[in-house]
Amino acid sequence: MQTSVTSDDVEETSDDASSRESLPVDIDWATAASVGRKVARPGPRITGYTSAQARAELIDAAVRAEAPVREVTGLADGLPVPSARVVDRAGWIDAAAQSMPAMMTDETEPATGWSAKLAGAQAGGMLAFLSSAILGQYDPFSLDPETGEPGVLLLVAPNIIGVERQLRVVPSDFRYWVCLHEVTHRVQFSANPWLTGYMRDNVAGLADGDEDSVTELLSRVTESLRSQKPREKGVIGLMQLLQSPEQFAAFERMLLLGTLLEGHADHVMDAVGPTHVPTVDTIRKAFDARRSGPRNPLQRLIRALIGMDAKIAQYVRGKAFVDEVVGTVGMERFNTIWTSPETLPLANEIDDPSAWISRVL
């Protein structure tokens, strides 16, 4: 989700300019959470017994997944294994509304005023839509309510149950398979704490600078359309047109990091799955078919607007990158990628892993 920073309509002093980065994001996240909970679609019908059983199994699976993920990745050895939070759709919406301002800055003041509430209502609608699509999520920006340490693993039980029913897969296998993916994200961030700051810095880069006037925006779009510089397709191409070069560079860095993180998690799932998930082949085939399956026109529009199709492409491109690098140099040398921002893949290297190997290794 992308948000914008707005400034007050007053004359700017030099002090105002120097503190612009600390201005609050103009979204009332309390309103977003309230609206999101009200308009979110109900999940599948689940009995109290099924809900309790799924919750217990997911919490156990998240703990059990940690050891094989650490073994395959070679990351986070010796670190404590925190428990996961199992939530419903409303719980995920609340967690996301708390995480978003934490992702943008360490000290965001709550936004106020009608414009902030309106933006919050719009954000709430998006959270409501996403709340029915998210199976699990690792949030590196929020504090674990039990330990007080940064990082929370969320598992959205009604969505997991709904998908396993839709795919007609073995519930215990599917739940563990989902946990393998999300636990990999937890391991990535636990072993490499700098990733959290890197993400926050790039989110700040997306919000940096004055809002463009209509004239400046049109000028940028016109210049871009006239130029011979290649542009991306879909929502990424739109961002390329509408954002300043600095903002798009931050957006692209976030996209590349997401591609790496998701591809690495999918690689680990497939590496661990055959040993620990008896029906993994059935699950993978059914899940991949669901990802690429037909959608109604409204769903396609919403998915395009919020970039979900671009996210799905991240899994494919990222996994292909990780598969080739690990297959060529092994996981231990692949882990050089987590050293610093300079060792992350560049835009041209995601589809050409040999270029990353040549530059970094």
C-alpha positions, -999 to +999 in steps of 0.1 A: +000+000+000+013+034-008+006+066+011+015+102+006+028+130+028+011+163+026+022+197+040+001+224+056-009+252+032+013+278+049+044+297+040+074+274+046+104+286+067+138+271+066+130+252+098+099+238+082+119+226+052+145+209+073+118+190+093+097+180+064+107+143+067+092+142+102+057+155+090+030+129+098+015+108+070-019+123+064-039+092+071-060+085+102-052+049+108-077+045+136-104+055+111-089+030+086-091+002+111-127+011+121-139+013+084-119-018+074-135-039+102-170-027+092-168-034+055-146-065+054-164-095+041-172-123+066-149-153+063-161-189+057-185-205+082-164-221+109-175-238+141-159-229+174-143-263+175-128-259+140-115-224+149-099-236+181-083-266+164-069-245+135-055-219+159-037-246+180-024-263+149-011-231+132+007-220+164+023-254+166+032-255+129+048-221+131+072-233+158+079-266+140+086-249+107+114-229+122+140-257+125+138-269+088+137-233+076+169-225+095+185-257+084+179-250+047+187-213+048+216-214+072+201-183+089+191-173+124+209-202+141+207-200+178+181-172+179+149-177+200+118-190+183+089-167+190+053-178+188+029-167+160-003-147+164-034-163+149-060-137+140-093-133+121-098-107+094-106-079+118-075-088+138-054-086+107-069-052+098-061-039+133-026-052+131-020-037+096-034-003+107-009-003+136+020-015+114+017+011+086+026+042+106+054+022+123+068+013+089+069+049+078+088+063+108+097+055+144+078+085+157+047+092+137+021+114+154-015+105+147-030+124+118-060+145+125-086+165+105-112+157+079-087+150+051-069+125+073-102+108+082-112+107+045-078+091+036-083+067+065-117+057+052-101+050+018-073+031+034-098+011+054-116+000+022-083-013+009-075-031+042-109-047+040-102-060+005-068-073+015-080-089+047-098-116+027-067-124+006-038-125+031-030-160+045-001-149+066+023-120+070+055-113+089+054-077+102+090-066+111+079-031+123+055-040+151+064-052+186+054-086+197+029-081+225+042-111+244+080-104+242+082-067+234+107-076+207+103-062+171+086-086+146+052-103+146+042-133+126+005-132+117-016-161+104-051-153+092-070-185+102-103-180+083-085-173+051-062-203+055-093-225+062-112-210+032-083-217+008-077-252+020-114-260+015-114-244-019-083-263-030-095-295-013-061-302+002-051-319+035-056-291+061-027-301+083-003-302+054-015-269+039-013-251+073+023-263+078+031-253+041+018-218+047+039-215+079+070-225+060+067-195+038+059-170+066+085-184+089+111-179+062+102-142+062+106-142+100+140-159+097+151-134+069+145-104+092+156-120+124+190-129+109+194-096+091+180-067+113+192-041+089+164-051+064+139-034+086+157+000+085+163-004+048+126-009+042+117+021+063+142+043+046+128+035+012+092+040+024+104+074+036+119+080+001+085+073-015+070+100+007+098+125+004+095+159-012+067+184-019+036+173-036+038+181-073+016+206-089-007+195-117+016+213-142+047+196-129+030+162-130+017+167-165+052+179-176+068+147-162+042+124-179+046+142-212+084+141-211+083+104-202+059+096-230+080+114-256+112+099-245+126+066-258+133+053-223+116+019-218+088+018-192+075-011-172+040-024-178+009-022-156+009-005-122+047-004-121+047+016-153+021+039-139+043+046-108+072+052-132+052+079-149+037+096-118+066+095-094+097+117-093+129+099-103+139+097-066+105+083-056+105+057-083+141+047-074+128+040-038+098+022-052+120+001-074+143-008-045+113-019-025+100-039-054+133-057-058+136-064-021+101-078-022+109-100-052+140-114-034+122-120-001+092-137-017+113-157-041+136-169-013+105-180+007+091-199-022+125-216-028+126-226+009+090-240+008+099-262-021+132-273-005+116-282+028+082-294+015+090-328+001+105-340+034+080-324+058+047-320+038+035-354+024+011-338-001+033-309-011+031-316-049-007-315-048-007-283-028+018-266-050-001-274-082-034-264-068-021-232-052-002-221-084-034-227-104-053-205-079-028-177-082-031-176-120-068-185-122-095-162-138-110-133-119-141-113-124-136-078-139-140-060-106-114-082-089-090-078-118-094-040-116-088-039-078-059-063-080-043-041-107-048-009-088-032-022-056-004-041-074-014-076-064-006-090-098+028-074-096+033-091-063+024-125-078+050-119-105+075-113-076+071-149-065+078-162-100+108-140-108+122-141-073+121-178-071+137-183-105+166-160-093+171-178-060+168-212-076+195-205-102+219-188-078+216-215-051+219-242-078+250-226-091+269-215-060+251-232-031+231-216-002+261-206+019+275-184-009+240-172-018+236-158+017+262-131+008+231-114-006+220-105+030+253-086+038+241-051+030+220-030+005+250-031-019+248-069-022+211-070-030+203-077-066+199-048-090+170-044-114+189-060-143+201-089-122+168-104-111+163-119-145+200-125-150+213-142-119+247-147-134+252-109-135+246-108-097+270-137-092+297-119-113+292-086-095+289-098-059+307-131-056 
